[in-house]
Amino acid sequence: MTARAKLRGHDIECVEGQWIYSDLSEPTVNNERDCNYCGLENTLKGHDGCLGTLPGIMNACCGHGQTNEAYLQFWNGDCVRGYDAISLIAILKQVEVD
């Protein structure tokens, strides 16, 4: 059985102990691809391109088209996931960040 997962919305699988993109059989290590959902690459700070820097947020993921995989983690460790995260992302994106 082959282990399968997703990385930034792309199907990936583990072959002979190495994770590869399923469509091109290329390794995922040192081979970041743009988000398969929005088409944007990471920002220079490493954030999802569609999110940028969100105020008050330590970690975040847009879900790459999968609402149930979206999350926001605040600096105090609290997390918001799924639809609530998507809604809060929309609000936070309207706040200007330096």
FIDO-271204 format. One record per residue: chain; x, y, z of N, C-alpha, C in turn; residue in one letter. Coordinates in steps of 0.2 Angstrom, whole numbers, plus 5000, padded with zeros to 4 digits. Layout:
// FIDO-271204
<"A",<X,Y,Z>,<X,Y,Z>,<X,Y,Z>,"a">
...
// end
This chain:
// FIDO-271204
<"A",<5004,4994,5000>,<5000,5000,5000>,<5004,5006,5000>,"m">
<"A",<5003,5011,4996>,<5007,5017,4995>,<5003,5022,5000>,"t">
<"A",<5008,5026,5004>,<5005,5031,5008>,<5004,5037,5003>,"a">
<"A",<4998,5040,5004>,<4996,5046,5000>,<4994,5052,5005>,"r">
<"A",<4995,5058,5002>,<4993,5064,5006>,<4993,5070,5001>,"a">
<"A",<4992,5076,5004>,<4992,5082,5000>,<4997,5087,5003>,"k">
<"A",<5000,5091,4998>,<5005,5096,5000>,<5003,5102,4996>,"l">
<"A",<5001,5107,4999>,<4999,5113,4996>,<4993,5112,4991>,"r">
<"A",<4989,5107,4992>,<4984,5105,4987>,<4986,5100,4982>,"g">
<"A",<4992,5098,4982>,<4995,5094,4977>,<4994,5087,4980>,"h">
<"A",<4993,5082,4976>,<4993,5075,4978>,<5000,5073,4978>,"d">
<"A",<5002,5069,4984>,<5009,5067,4985>,<5008,5060,4987>,"i">
<"A",<5014,5056,4986>,<5014,5049,4989>,<5021,5047,4991>,"e">
<"A",<5022,5043,4995>,<5028,5040,4997>,<5030,5034,4993>,"c">
<"A",<5036,5035,4990>,<5038,5029,4986>,<5045,5028,4988>,"v">
<"A",<5047,5022,4990>,<5053,5020,4992>,<5056,5024,4998>,"e">
<"A",<5052,5027,5002>,<5054,5031,5008>,<5054,5038,5006>,"g">
<"A",<5053,5040,5000>,<5053,5047,4998>,<5046,5050,4996>,"q">
<"A",<5045,5056,4998>,<5038,5059,4996>,<5039,5062,4989>,"w">
<"A",<5035,5061,4985>,<5035,5064,4978>,<5028,5066,4976>,"i">
<"A",<5028,5071,4971>,<5022,5073,4968>,<5019,5068,4964>,"y">
<"A",<5013,5066,4965>,<5010,5061,4961>,<5010,5062,4953>,"s">
<"A",<5009,5068,4951>,<5008,5070,4944>,<5014,5070,4940>,"d">
<"A",<5020,5072,4943>,<5026,5072,4939>,<5031,5068,4942>,"l">
<"A",<5030,5064,4947>,<5035,5059,4951>,<5041,5063,4953>,"s">
<"A",<5041,5069,4954>,<5046,5073,4957>,<5046,5073,4964>,"e">
<"A",<5052,5074,4968>,<5053,5074,4975>,<5050,5080,4977>,"p">
<"A",<5047,5080,4983>,<5044,5086,4986>,<5049,5090,4990>,"t">
<"A",<5055,5087,4992>,<5060,5090,4996>,<5063,5095,4992>,"v">
<"A",<5064,5102,4994>,<5067,5107,4990>,<5064,5108,4984>,"n">
<"A",<5058,5107,4983>,<5054,5108,4977>,<5047,5110,4978>,"n">
<"A",<5046,5116,4981>,<5040,5119,4983>,<5036,5121,4977>,"e">
<"A",<5030,5119,4977>,<5026,5121,4971>,<5021,5126,4973>,"r">
<"A",<5018,5130,4969>,<5013,5135,4970>,<5007,5131,4973>,"d">
<"A",<5002,5135,4976>,<4996,5132,4979>,<4992,5129,4973>,"c">
<"A",<4990,5123,4973>,<4986,5120,4968>,<4979,5123,4968>,"n">
<"A",<4977,5127,4973>,<4970,5130,4973>,<4970,5137,4970>,"y">
<"A",<4974,5141,4973>,<4974,5148,4971>,<4979,5150,4966>,"c">
<"A",<4984,5145,4965>,<4990,5146,4961>,<4995,5151,4963>,"g">
<"A",<4995,5154,4969>,<5000,5158,4972>,<5006,5155,4975>,"l">
<"A",<5012,5157,4975>,<5017,5154,4978>,<5018,5157,4985>,"e">
<"A",<5022,5154,4989>,<5023,5157,4996>,<5026,5164,4996>,"n">
<"A",<5024,5168,5001>,<5027,5174,5002>,<5035,5173,5003>,"t">
<"A",<5039,5179,5003>,<5046,5178,5005>,<5046,5176,5013>,"l">
<"A",<5041,5177,5017>,<5041,5175,5024>,<5039,5168,5024>,"k">
<"A",<5037,5165,5019>,<5035,5158,5019>,<5027,5157,5020>,"g">
<"A",<5023,5162,5020>,<5016,5161,5021>,<5013,5160,5015>,"h">
<"A",<5007,5156,5015>,<5003,5155,5010>,<5002,5162,5006>,"d">
<"A",<5003,5161,4999>,<5002,5167,4995>,<4996,5171,4996>,"g">
<"A",<4990,5167,4997>,<4984,5170,4997>,<4982,5173,5004>,"c">
<"A",<4986,5171,5009>,<4985,5174,5016>,<4990,5180,5017>,"l">
<"A",<4996,5179,5015>,<5001,5185,5017>,<5002,5184,5025>,"g">
<"A",<5004,5190,5028>,<5005,5190,5035>,<4998,5192,5038>,"t">
<"A",<4996,5188,5043>,<4989,5190,5046>,<4991,5192,5053>,"l">
<"A",<4988,5198,5055>,<4989,5201,5062>,<4987,5196,5068>,"p">
<"A",<4992,5195,5072>,<4990,5191,5078>,<4990,5183,5077>,"g">
<"A",<4993,5181,5071>,<4993,5174,5070>,<5000,5172,5069>,"i">
<"A",<5001,5166,5073>,<5007,5163,5073>,<5008,5158,5067>,"m">
<"A",<5003,5154,5065>,<5003,5149,5060>,<4996,5149,5056>,"n">
<"A",<4996,5148,5050>,<4990,5148,5046>,<4990,5144,5040>,"a">
<"A",<4985,5141,5038>,<4984,5138,5031>,<4977,5139,5028>,"c">
<"A",<4977,5141,5022>,<4971,5142,5019>,<4967,5136,5017>,"c">
<"A",<4970,5130,5018>,<4967,5124,5016>,<4968,5121,5009>,"g">
<"A",<4970,5126,5005>,<4971,5124,4998>,<4965,5121,4995>,"h">
<"A",<4960,5124,4996>,<4953,5121,4993>,<4950,5116,4997>,"g">
<"A",<4952,5114,5003>,<4949,5110,5007>,<4947,5113,5014>,"q">
<"A",<4941,5116,5014>,<4939,5120,5020>,<4941,5116,5027>,"t">
<"A",<4940,5110,5027>,<4941,5106,5033>,<4949,5106,5035>,"n">
<"A",<4953,5108,5031>,<4961,5108,5032>,<4963,5115,5034>,"e">
<"A",<4959,5120,5033>,<4961,5127,5035>,<4961,5128,5042>,"a">
<"A",<4966,5132,5044>,<4967,5133,5052>,<4971,5140,5053>,"y">
<"A",<4970,5143,5059>,<4973,5148,5061>,<4976,5147,5068>,"l">
<"A",<4982,5148,5070>,<4984,5147,5077>,<4987,5154,5079>,"q">
<"A",<4984,5155,5085>,<4986,5162,5088>,<4992,5161,5092>,"f">
<"A",<4995,5166,5094>,<5001,5166,5098>,<5001,5163,5105>,"w">
<"A",<4994,5163,5107>,<4993,5160,5114>,<4992,5152,5113>,"n">
<"A",<4992,5150,5107>,<4992,5142,5106>,<4985,5140,5104>,"g">
<"A",<4980,5145,5105>,<4973,5143,5103>,<4973,5142,5095>,"d">
<"A",<4968,5138,5093>,<4967,5136,5086>,<4960,5137,5084>,"c">
<"A",<4959,5139,5077>,<4952,5140,5074>,<4953,5136,5068>,"v">
<"A",<4948,5131,5066>,<4949,5127,5061>,<4943,5127,5056>,"r">
<"A",<4944,5125,5050>,<4938,5124,5045>,<4935,5130,5043>,"g">
<"A",<4928,5130,5043>,<4924,5136,5040>,<4926,5142,5044>,"y">
<"A",<4926,5141,5051>,<4928,5147,5056>,<4934,5150,5054>,"d">
<"A",<4939,5146,5052>,<4946,5149,5050>,<4945,5153,5044>,"a">
<"A",<4942,5150,5039>,<4941,5153,5032>,<4937,5160,5033>,"i">
<"A",<4932,5160,5038>,<4929,5167,5039>,<4933,5172,5042>,"s">
<"A",<4937,5169,5047>,<4942,5174,5051>,<4948,5176,5046>,"l">
<"A",<4950,5172,5042>,<4955,5174,5037>,<4952,5180,5033>,"i">
<"A",<4946,5179,5031>,<4943,5185,5026>,<4943,5191,5030>,"a">
<"A",<4942,5191,5037>,<4942,5197,5041>,<4949,5200,5042>,"i">
<"A",<4953,5195,5044>,<4960,5198,5045>,<4964,5200,5039>,"l">
<"A",<4962,5198,5033>,<4965,5200,5027>,<4963,5207,5025>,"k">
<"A",<4958,5210,5028>,<4956,5217,5027>,<4960,5222,5032>,"q">
<"A",<4964,5219,5037>,<4967,5223,5042>,<4974,5224,5039>,"v">
<"A",<4977,5230,5038>,<4983,5231,5035>,<4989,5229,5040>,"e">
<"A",<4994,5226,5037>,<5000,5223,5041>,<5006,5226,5038>,"v">
<"A",<5010,5229,5043>,<5017,5231,5041>,<5021,5226,5038>,"d">
// end
